[in-house]
Amino acid sequence: MNAPVTSTEDLIYSVEDGIARITFNRPQARNALTFAMYEQMASICENINQDHSIKALILTGAGDKAFASGTDISQFRAFKTAQDALDYEARIDRVLGTLEQCRVPVIAAIAGACTGGGAGIAACCDIR
């Protein structure tokens, strides 16, 4: 079984009555995702696939301005080569693939902007 998943300041994870909830918690940045947030979301989906007490997953954004605005642009500052960009695309493909393959219905509860990678996340959900 995968390691237990915990909340962080930027991504809040909870389970209540069989319903898992991920909240992108960076309203000051229109819930732009860091690489760590993408990885945490993928890890949560992998754990849900092993935990049959969970019946659904809801994704939402904190605040009222955005569901998610995609990858935080500051994450790209470390890129130095074309390979860095290719590795980023491979990471996003893997994370979104993990979300698409989550065994439970995944609901994107969209309020506000849903752009870039946020739109990609929403597109992977079963219900928007």
TARA-V238084 format. One record per residue. N is the residue number from 1. RES is the residue in one letter. SS is DSSP state (~ for helix, > for strand, _ for the rest). BURIAL is I if it has 9 or more other ideal C-beta (glycine too) atoms within 8 Angstrom, else O. Layout:
n->N res->RES ss->SS burial->BURIAL
n->N res->RES ss->SS burial->BURIAL
//
This chain:
n->1 res->M ss->_ burial->O
n->2 res->N ss->_ burial->O
n->3 res->A ss->_ burial->O
n->4 res->P ss->_ burial->O
n->5 res->V ss->_ burial->I
n->6 res->T ss->_ burial->O
n->7 res->S ss->_ burial->O
n->8 res->T ss->_ burial->I
n->9 res->E ss->_ burial->O
n->10 res->D ss->_ burial->I
n->11 res->L ss->> burial->I
n->12 res->I ss->> burial->I
n->13 res->Y ss->> burial->I
n->14 res->S ss->> burial->O
n->15 res->V ss->> burial->O
n->16 res->E ss->> burial->O
n->17 res->D ss->_ burial->O
n->18 res->G ss->_ burial->O
n->19 res->I ss->> burial->I
n->20 res->A ss->> burial->I
n->21 res->R ss->> burial->I
n->22 res->I ss->> burial->I
n->23 res->T ss->> burial->I
n->24 res->F ss->> burial->I
n->25 res->N ss->_ burial->I
n->26 res->R ss->_ burial->I
n->27 res->P ss->~ burial->I
n->28 res->Q ss->~ burial->O
n->29 res->A ss->~ burial->O
n->30 res->R ss->_ burial->I
n->31 res->N ss->_ burial->I
n->32 res->A ss->_ burial->I
n->33 res->L ss->> burial->I
n->34 res->T ss->_ burial->I
n->35 res->F ss->~ burial->I
n->36 res->A ss->~ burial->I
n->37 res->M ss->~ burial->I
n->38 res->Y ss->~ burial->I
n->39 res->E ss->~ burial->I
n->40 res->Q ss->~ burial->I
n->41 res->M ss->~ burial->I
n->42 res->A ss->~ burial->I
n->43 res->S ss->~ burial->I
n->44 res->I ss->~ burial->I
n->45 res->C ss->~ burial->I
n->46 res->E ss->~ burial->I
n->47 res->N ss->~ burial->I
n->48 res->I ss->~ burial->I
n->49 res->N ss->~ burial->I
n->50 res->Q ss->~ burial->O
n->51 res->D ss->_ burial->O
n->52 res->H ss->_ burial->O
n->53 res->S ss->_ burial->O
n->54 res->I ss->_ burial->I
n->55 res->K ss->_ burial->O
n->56 res->A ss->> burial->I
n->57 res->L ss->> burial->I
n->58 res->I ss->> burial->I
n->59 res->L ss->> burial->I
n->60 res->T ss->> burial->I
n->61 res->G ss->> burial->I
n->62 res->A ss->_ burial->I
n->63 res->G ss->_ burial->O
n->64 res->D ss->_ burial->O
n->65 res->K ss->_ burial->O
n->66 res->A ss->> burial->I
n->67 res->F ss->> burial->I
n->68 res->A ss->> burial->I
n->69 res->S ss->_ burial->I
n->70 res->G ss->_ burial->I
n->71 res->T ss->> burial->I
n->72 res->D ss->_ burial->I
n->73 res->I ss->~ burial->O
n->74 res->S ss->~ burial->O
n->75 res->Q ss->~ burial->I
n->76 res->F ss->~ burial->O
n->77 res->R ss->~ burial->O
n->78 res->A ss->~ burial->O
n->79 res->F ss->_ burial->O
n->80 res->K ss->_ burial->O
n->81 res->T ss->_ burial->O
n->82 res->A ss->~ burial->O
n->83 res->Q ss->~ burial->O
n->84 res->D ss->~ burial->I
n->85 res->A ss->~ burial->I
n->86 res->L ss->~ burial->O
n->87 res->D ss->~ burial->O
n->88 res->Y ss->~ burial->I
n->89 res->E ss->~ burial->O
n->90 res->A ss->~ burial->O
n->91 res->R ss->~ burial->I
n->92 res->I ss->~ burial->I
n->93 res->D ss->~ burial->O
n->94 res->R ss->~ burial->I
n->95 res->V ss->~ burial->I
n->96 res->L ss->~ burial->I
n->97 res->G ss->~ burial->O
n->98 res->T ss->~ burial->I
n->99 res->L ss->~ burial->I
n->100 res->E ss->~ burial->O
n->101 res->Q ss->_ burial->O
n->102 res->C ss->_ burial->I
n->103 res->R ss->_ burial->O
n->104 res->V ss->_ burial->I
n->105 res->P ss->> burial->O
n->106 res->V ss->> burial->I
n->107 res->I ss->> burial->I
n->108 res->A ss->> burial->I
n->109 res->A ss->> burial->O
n->110 res->I ss->_ burial->I
n->111 res->A ss->_ burial->O
n->112 res->G ss->_ burial->I
n->113 res->A ss->> burial->I
n->114 res->C ss->> burial->I
n->115 res->T ss->_ burial->I
n->116 res->G ss->_ burial->O
n->117 res->G ss->~ burial->I
n->118 res->G ss->~ burial->I
n->119 res->A ss->~ burial->I
n->120 res->G ss->~ burial->I
n->121 res->I ss->~ burial->I
n->122 res->A ss->~ burial->I
n->123 res->A ss->~ burial->O
n->124 res->C ss->~ burial->I
n->125 res->C ss->_ burial->I
n->126 res->D ss->_ burial->O
n->127 res->I ss->> burial->O
n->128 res->R ss->_ burial->O
//
